[in-house]
Amino acid sequence: MSRTTTASASSLITATPSRRSFMGTGGALSTVAVALLAGKDVLAAGHKADTSQDVSILNVALTLEHEAINAYQLGAGSGLLQKPVLDIALQFQGHHKTHRDALIATIQKLGGKPVAEMTLVDYAKALNAGSLKSQGDVLDLAARLELGATNAYLSVIPALGDRELAKVAARLAADETMHFTVLTNALGRPLPAGALSFGA
């Protein structure tokens, strides 16, 4: 995933490929991919499908998880986060690592090759980490990434024909929404005033 190194954090979030529709490129995942992602290998074994599109879709999701993991690593290593905030950032990073591991396992079971993670230096450049000067800057970047991930996962649920995949996407979105909410609160910002504010 290439990005210009001069992009601001806000323009980077906007430019991140297909955040709101990362699974919507060409259709929904196959039953096999859904079963594997949900951890139901026996169910997957009972179906046959062309999974090349599944691998492509899941690799875009994996790219987003790699980015989130490294964003939290940059924040944790910046020295800008106070201890309680650092602990939460590392907990959220752990959630993204769980997402990453599930995606990698599914891609491999489908016979695909998981997209490689870039170096931390590459993520630092892409996320314009040099502009992070305070704890608030780090939290602001993380909150925007989490909101983008929330909307990405929510945006695909209506297009999914499989209930199990819709459930997996909803659970991922719930994690991202929780992260966004905690980060927004830590920034002292008001939560969204209206109902149905995510995924719009």
Stockholm file with secondary structure:
# STOCKHOLM 1.0

chainA/1-200         MSRTTTASASSLITATPSRRSFMGTGGALSTVAVALLAGKDVLAAGHKADTSQDVSILNVALTLEHEAINAYQLGAGSGLLQKPVLDIALQFQGHHKTHRDALIATIQKLGGKPVAEMTLVDYAKALNAGSLKSQGDVLDLAARLELGATNAYLSVIPALGDRELAKVAARLAADETMHFTVLTNALGRPLPAGALSFGA
#=GR chainA/1-200 SS CCCCTTCCHHHHHHHSTTSSSTTCSSSCCCHHHHHHHTTCHHHHHTCCCCCHHHHHHHHHHHHHHHHHHHHHHHHHHTSCSCHHHHHHHHHHHHHHHHHHHHHHHHHHHTTCCCCCCCCHHHHHHHTTGGGCCSHHHHHHHHHHHHHHHHHHHHHHGGGCCCHHHHHHHHHHHHHHHHHHHHHHHHTTCCCCSSSSCSCC
#=GC SS_cons         CCCCTTCCHHHHHHHSTTSSSTTCSSSCCCHHHHHHHTTCHHHHHTCCCCCHHHHHHHHHHHHHHHHHHHHHHHHHHTSCSCHHHHHHHHHHHHHHHHHHHHHHHHHHHTTCCCCCCCCHHHHHHHTTGGGCCSHHHHHHHHHHHHHHHHHHHHHHGGGCCCHHHHHHHHHHHHHHHHHHHHHHHHTTCCCCSSSSCSCC
//
